[in-house]
Amino acid sequence: MKLAIVIMAGGKGTRLKSKRAKVLHEIGGKPLLRHVIDSAHQIVPPSDIYVVVGHQAANVEAAVKDTGVRFVQQEEQRGTGHAIQTAQRAVEEYDQLLVLSGDVPLLKPETIAQLRDFHIEQQAAMTILTAAPQDPTGYGRVLRKKPDSPEVKAIIEQKALTPEQQSLQEINSGIYAFENEPLFAHIGALKTDNAHGEYYLTDMAALLVSAGERVVAIEAANPVEVLGANTIAEMMELDRELRLDTARGLMAKGVTILRPETTVIDSTVEVGPDTIIEPFVQLLGETKIGEDCRIRSYSVIENSNLGDGVLVRVACVIGGASIGAGSLIGPFAHIRPESDIREGAHVGNFVETKKVKLGKGSKANHLTYLGDADIGTGVNIGAGTITCNYDGVDKHRTLIGDGVFVGSNSTLVAPITVGEGSYIAAGSSITEDVPPNALALGRARQATKPDWAKTRRARISKT
């Protein structure tokens, strides 16, 4: 049996009041469409996933092209039924078809698999994934032939419900499984006699039933999985649900998250057991945090790797960096992309790093900028030190050997090499290479004028 998945992603989402295509809006750190594709990937390979694109097609394709899925162009968006008609040529070689919505991001792979298996087991022409939310208002209802039967008579839109049908709780999720042969034998019979003049895939249920085909329904265990979003407020509700689900998953693996409702944790983040995440932390992108770490409040960590036993103090920003085991970061540190902070290193108060390797056990504890530098092991960087890496046109590197002591308020003008074991005197401006084990001074000689201040005050008092 050959199975394909079609994801409908061609709509505008006009109710969002946004310039962006609906499926490109993000929850949990990823576009809605990517969530759906990631779930679909666990059912079939990417080459069997077809995304129907229409509105802002080029932007949508660019956002998910790296997933390896295929694209079908829906030049004119005339409804969900028209989307499948457009995809017919691409998927008619398959035996079965699953139809997903690109704006239903919480759908789990397990639920998709359950829909597929139930559809095959029932030998149905069409299987509808349904749900029973507390408030079904606004959704089409599923009318079964009998209350305890899987067989469906029709899908009835909200405004077409009779007074007797108003109590129906079971809704149509817009997610389906089809047997291809009966689907494409009857899809041409869809009509546009509705308020929007579109071809609705929901109408396939009544068409197939009237043709004597078997149409069944299976209810999703969790109604939240099938919810879409038509407004920004609704989308943020999905974001909240997804992030809380992510936090629950991490806590189930031994991570302590204090006040999880205050954290922002993307679904792609990995955290080891016995790590503690304090309130108001953001963990974003492909971040990986080891075991026994503590991430203190107001820190933001994005696309970074932290080893075991790392302490990130209050209000640090870490992006695109690697932090070695046992390191201490912050408070108020800014670790920028391509920073490689090695095991047991310290990066302290108001220190900024960029494209830096800070060696094992080295320390930069106060008010320092380290950019484009290779710093060895056991190095002490004094408060107020700056690597002057930019000459107005190009960036240059600073090389600091093992065991170097850099005194406070020093400027190291790159390109420059400071040999291992050497000392830089406090307040120095170093413009030439320093050999190993040397002392380098680069500052003006102090001049002291006795009683100068006393004389000045006396002169001022007479005026």
C-alpha positions in Angstrom: 0.0 0.0 0.0 1.4 3.4 -1.0 0.5 6.3 1.3 1.0 10.0 0.6 0.3 13.0 2.9 -1.0 16.3 1.5 -0.7 19.3 3.7 -3.0 22.3 2.7 -1.0 25.5 3.1 -2.3 27.8 0.4 -4.7 30.1 2.4 -4.2 33.7 3.3 -5.4 33.8 6.9 -7.0 37.2 6.4 -8.4 37.3 9.9 -4.9 37.4 11.3 -4.6 41.0 9.9 -1.0 40.2 9.0 1.2 40.5 5.9 2.6 37.1 6.4 1.1 33.9 5.1 -0.8 32.2 7.9 1.2 29.0 7.9 4.4 31.1 8.4 3.3 32.5 11.8 5.3 30.8 14.6 4.4 29.0 17.8 6.9 27.1 19.9 9.7 28.6 17.9 8.7 27.2 14.5 6.3 28.1 11.8 2.9 26.4 12.0 3.6 24.5 8.8 6.9 23.1 10.0 5.2 21.6 13.0 2.8 19.8 10.7 5.6 18.7 8.4 7.7 17.4 11.4 4.7 15.2 12.5 4.1 14.0 9.0 7.8 13.0 8.6 7.3 10.4 11.3 4.6 8.7 9.2 6.0 8.8 5.7 9.3 9.9 4.1 9.6 13.6 2.9 9.3 12.5 -0.7 5.8 11.3 0.0 4.7 14.6 1.6 3.1 17.2 -0.7 2.5 20.7 0.4 -0.2 22.7 -1.5 1.0 26.3 -1.6 -0.8 29.4 -3.0 -0.7 32.7 -1.1 2.9 33.8 -0.8 4.0 30.5 -2.3 7.6 31.5 -2.7 8.0 32.5 0.9 6.2 29.4 2.1 8.4 27.1 0.0 11.6 28.9 1.1 10.7 28.5 4.8 10.4 24.7 4.6 12.4 23.7 1.5 15.1 22.1 3.7 12.6 19.5 4.9 12.7 17.7 1.5 8.9 17.8 1.0 7.4 18.4 -2.5 5.2 21.3 -3.5 2.0 21.7 -5.5 1.1 25.1 -6.8 -2.6 26.2 -6.2 -2.5 29.2 -8.5 -6.1 30.2 -7.6 -7.3 29.5 -4.1 -10.8 28.2 -4.4 -11.1 26.1 -1.2 -10.0 22.9 0.3 -11.6 20.7 -2.3 -9.9 22.7 -5.0 -6.6 22.2 -3.3 -6.9 18.4 -3.5 -8.1 18.6 -7.1 -4.9 20.6 -7.8 -2.8 17.9 -6.1 -4.5 15.0 -7.9 -1.9 14.6 -10.6 0.9 14.5 -8.1 -0.6 11.9 -5.8 -2.9 9.7 -8.0 -0.3 7.0 -8.1 -0.7 6.4 -4.4 -3.3 4.0 -2.9 -4.2 6.1 0.2 -4.1 9.8 1.0 -3.9 11.6 4.4 -5.0 15.2 4.2 -3.6 17.6 6.9 -4.0 21.3 7.5 -0.9 23.5 7.6 -2.4 25.6 10.4 -3.1 22.8 12.9 0.3 22.6 14.6 -0.4 20.5 17.7 -1.4 17.3 15.9 0.8 14.5 17.1 2.3 11.8 14.9 0.6 9.2 17.1 -2.8 10.6 16.2 -2.0 10.7 12.5 -0.9 7.1 12.7 -4.1 6.2 14.6 -6.2 7.8 11.8 -4.2 5.9 9.2 -4.6 2.6 10.9 -8.3 3.0 11.6 -9.0 4.0 8.0 -7.3 0.8 6.7 -8.9 -1.4 9.3 -12.4 0.0 8.4 -11.7 -0.4 4.7 -13.3 3.0 4.3 -13.3 5.4 1.3 -13.1 8.3 3.7 -12.2 8.6 7.4 -12.7 11.8 9.3 -10.7 12.8 12.3 -13.1 14.4 14.8 -13.0 15.9 18.3 -15.4 16.8 21.0 -14.3 20.2 22.5 -16.1 21.8 25.3 -17.3 24.6 23.0 -17.9 23.3 19.4 -19.2 26.7 18.2 -18.0 27.6 14.7 -17.0 24.1 13.7 -18.9 21.8 11.3 -20.5 18.9 13.1 -20.2 15.2 12.2 -23.5 13.4 11.9 -23.1 9.7 12.5 -25.6 7.1 11.2 -26.0 5.8 14.7 -24.5 7.2 18.0 -22.4 4.1 18.6 -21.4 3.6 14.9 -18.2 4.6 13.2 -20.2 5.3 10.0 -20.9 8.9 9.1 -23.9 10.3 7.2 -22.7 13.8 6.6 -20.7 16.8 7.8 -23.0 19.8 8.6 -21.7 23.3 8.8 -22.5 25.4 11.9 -25.0 27.7 10.1 -26.8 24.8 8.6 -27.5 23.0 11.9 -31.2 22.4 12.6 -32.5 23.1 16.2 -32.3 19.4 16.9 -28.7 19.2 15.7 -27.4 22.2 17.8 -26.6 19.8 20.7 -24.1 17.8 18.5 -20.6 18.1 20.1 -18.5 16.1 17.7 -16.7 18.4 15.3 -14.9 17.9 12.0 -11.2 18.7 12.3 -10.6 19.1 8.6 -8.1 16.2 8.7 -9.0 13.1 6.7 -7.8 9.8 5.2 -9.0 8.8 1.8 -8.9 5.8 -0.5 -7.6 7.4 -3.7 -9.8 5.6 -6.2 -13.2 6.7 -4.9 -11.9 10.1 -3.9 -10.8 11.0 -7.4 -13.7 9.3 -9.0 -16.1 11.7 -7.2 -14.1 14.8 -6.4 -15.2 16.4 -9.7 -18.8 16.4 -8.4 -18.0 19.0 -5.8 -20.0 22.2 -6.2 -19.5 25.8 -5.3 -23.1 26.6 -4.1 -22.0 28.1 -0.8 -21.5 31.6 0.6 -17.8 31.7 -0.5 -18.2 30.1 -3.9 -15.5 27.5 -3.0 -15.1 23.8 -3.3 -15.2 22.3 0.2 -13.5 19.0 0.9 -16.1 18.4 3.7 -18.7 17.9 1.0 -16.9 14.7 0.0 -18.5 12.9 3.0 -22.0 13.3 1.6 -20.9 12.7 -2.0 -19.2 9.4 -1.1 -22.1 8.2 1.1 -24.6 8.9 -1.7 -22.4 6.9 -4.0 -22.6 3.9 -1.6 -19.1 4.3 -0.3 -18.1 3.8 3.4 -17.4 7.0 5.3 -16.3 6.6 9.0 -15.0 8.8 11.8 -12.5 8.5 14.6 -12.4 10.9 17.6 -9.0 12.3 18.6 -8.2 11.6 22.3 -7.3 15.2 23.0 -9.4 17.9 21.3 -6.5 20.5 21.6 -4.6 18.6 19.0 -7.0 19.5 16.2 -7.4 23.2 17.0 -6.4 25.8 14.4 -6.0 29.6 14.9 -7.8 32.3 13.0 -6.6 35.3 15.1 -3.3 36.2 16.7 -4.9 35.7 20.1 -6.0 32.2 19.2 -2.5 31.5 17.9 -0.9 32.6 21.2 -3.2 30.2 23.0 -1.8 27.4 20.9 1.7 28.7 21.6 1.0 28.6 25.3 -0.4 25.1 25.1 2.6 23.9 23.1 5.2 25.4 25.4 3.5 24.1 28.5 3.5 20.6 26.8 7.2 21.0 26.1 7.8 22.0 29.7 5.8 19.0 31.0 7.9 16.7 28.7 11.1 18.1 30.1 10.0 17.8 33.7 9.0 14.2 33.0 12.6 13.6 32.1 13.9 15.0 35.4 14.3 18.8 34.6 13.1 21.2 37.3 11.3 24.2 35.9 10.2 26.7 38.5 7.0 28.4 37.4 6.8 26.8 34.0 4.0 29.1 32.9 6.5 32.0 32.9 9.2 30.3 30.7 9.5 30.4 26.9 10.9 27.0 25.8 10.9 26.0 22.1 9.8 22.5 21.2 13.3 21.9 19.7 15.2 22.5 23.0 16.9 19.6 24.8 17.7 19.7 28.6 19.4 17.1 30.7 18.1 15.8 34.0 18.7 17.6 37.3 19.0 20.9 35.6 17.0 23.7 37.2 15.4 26.4 35.1 14.3 29.5 37.0 11.3 31.7 36.1 11.3 34.0 33.1 14.0 32.1 31.2 13.9 31.8 27.4 15.4 28.7 25.8 15.2 29.0 22.0 16.0 27.2 18.8 18.3 24.2 18.7 19.6 24.8 22.3 21.0 21.8 24.2 21.6 22.0 27.9 23.4 19.3 29.9 22.8 17.8 33.3 23.0 19.5 36.7 23.0 23.0 35.2 21.2 26.0 36.7 19.8 28.7 34.4 18.8 31.7 36.5 16.0 34.1 35.8 15.8 36.5 32.8 18.4 34.7 30.8 17.9 34.1 27.1 19.7 31.2 25.4 19.4 30.5 21.7 21.0 27.9 19.4 23.7 27.1 22.0 25.2 24.1 23.6 25.8 24.0 27.4 27.8 21.2 29.0 27.0 19.6 32.4 27.2 21.6 35.6 27.0 25.1 33.9 25.7 28.0 36.0 24.2 30.8 34.0 23.6 33.7 36.4 20.8 36.3 36.2 20.0 38.1 32.9 22.6 36.6 30.5 22.2 36.5 26.7 23.8 33.5 25.0 23.4 33.0 21.2 25.1 30.6 18.9 27.7 29.6 21.5 29.3 26.6 23.2 29.7 26.6 26.9 31.9 23.9 28.5 31.1 21.8 31.5 31.4 23.5 34.9 31.6 27.0 33.5 30.2 30.1 35.3 28.5 32.7 33.1 27.2 36.1 34.2 25.4 37.9 35.7 24.6 40.2 32.8 27.0 38.5 30.3 26.5 38.6 26.5 28.0 35.5 24.8 27.6 36.1 21.1 27.9 33.7 18.1 30.9 31.5 17.7 32.0 31.9 21.2 33.6 28.7 22.6 33.8 28.9 26.4 35.8 25.9 27.5 35.5 23.8 30.6 35.5 25.6 34.0 35.9 29.1 32.5 34.3 32.2 34.0 32.6 34.9 32.0 31.3 37.5 34.5 29.6 40.8 35.0 29.0 42.8 31.8 31.5 40.8 29.8 30.8 40.4 26.0 32.4 37.8 23.8 32.2 37.3 20.1 34.1 34.6 18.0 36.3 33.8 21.0 37.8 30.7 22.3 38.2 31.1 26.1 40.4 28.2 27.3 39.8 25.8 30.2 39.8 27.5 33.6 40.4 31.0 32.1 38.5 34.0 33.6 37.1 37.3 32.4 35.1 38.4 35.3 34.3 42.1 34.9 33.4 44.7 32.3 35.4 43.3 29.3 35.0 42.9 25.5 36.6 39.9 23.9 36.2 39.7 20.1 38.0 37.6 17.5 40.4 36.1 20.0 42.0 32.7 20.9 42.7 32.6 24.6 44.6 29.8 26.2 44.1 27.9 29.5 44.4 29.5 32.9 44.4 33.0 31.6 43.2 35.9 33.8 41.6 38.8 31.9 41.4 41.9 34.1 38.4 44.2 34.4 37.9 46.6 31.6 40.1 44.8 29.1 39.3 45.2 25.4 40.6 43.3 22.4 40.6 46.0 19.7 39.6 43.7 16.8 38.3 46.2 14.2 40.4 48.8 12.3 37.5 50.4 10.5 37.7 48.0 7.5 38.7 44.5 8.6 38.5 42.3 11.7 41.8 41.0 13.2 42.5 38.3 15.8 44.2 38.4 19.2 46.1 35.3 20.3 46.8 34.9 24.1 48.8 32.0 25.3 48.3 29.8 28.4 48.8 31.3 31.8 48.8 34.9 30.7 47.8 37.6 33.2 46.2 40.7 31.6 45.9 43.6 34.0 42.8 45.7 34.3 41.9 48.4 31.8 44.2 47.0 29.1 43.7 47.4 25.3 45.1 44.7 23.0 45.3 46.1 19.5 44.9 43.3 17.0 46.5 41.6 15.2 48.6 40.7 18.1 50.1 37.7 20.0 50.7 37.6 23.7 53.0 34.7 24.5 52.3 32.2 27.3 53.1 33.1 30.9 53.5 36.8 30.1 52.1 39.7 32.1 50.3 42.8 30.7 50.5 45.7 33.2 47.3 47.4 34.1 46.2 50.3 32.0 48.4 49.3 29.1 47.8 49.8 25.4 49.6 46.9 23.7 50.3 47.3 20.0 53.2 44.8 19.5 53.6 41.1 20.1 54.6 40.1 23.6 57.1 37.2 23.9 56.5 34.4 26.4 57.1 35.1 30.1 57.7 38.8 29.5 56.1 41.9 31.2 54.6 44.4 28.7 53.8 48.0 29.6 52.3 50.4 27.3 51.2 53.5 29.2 52.4 57.1 29.9 54.7 57.6 32.9 52.9 59.0 35.9 53.8 62.6 36.8 53.0 63.9 40.4 53.0 67.6 41.2 53.0 68.3 45.0 50.4 70.8 46.3 49.0 71.4 42.7 45.4 70.9 43.9 45.9 73.1 47.0 47.3 75.9 44.9 44.4 75.6 42.4 41.8 75.8 45.1 43.4 78.9 46.6 43.5 80.6 43.2 39.9 79.9 42.6 38.8 81.1 46.0 40.3 84.6 45.2 38.3 85.1 42.0 
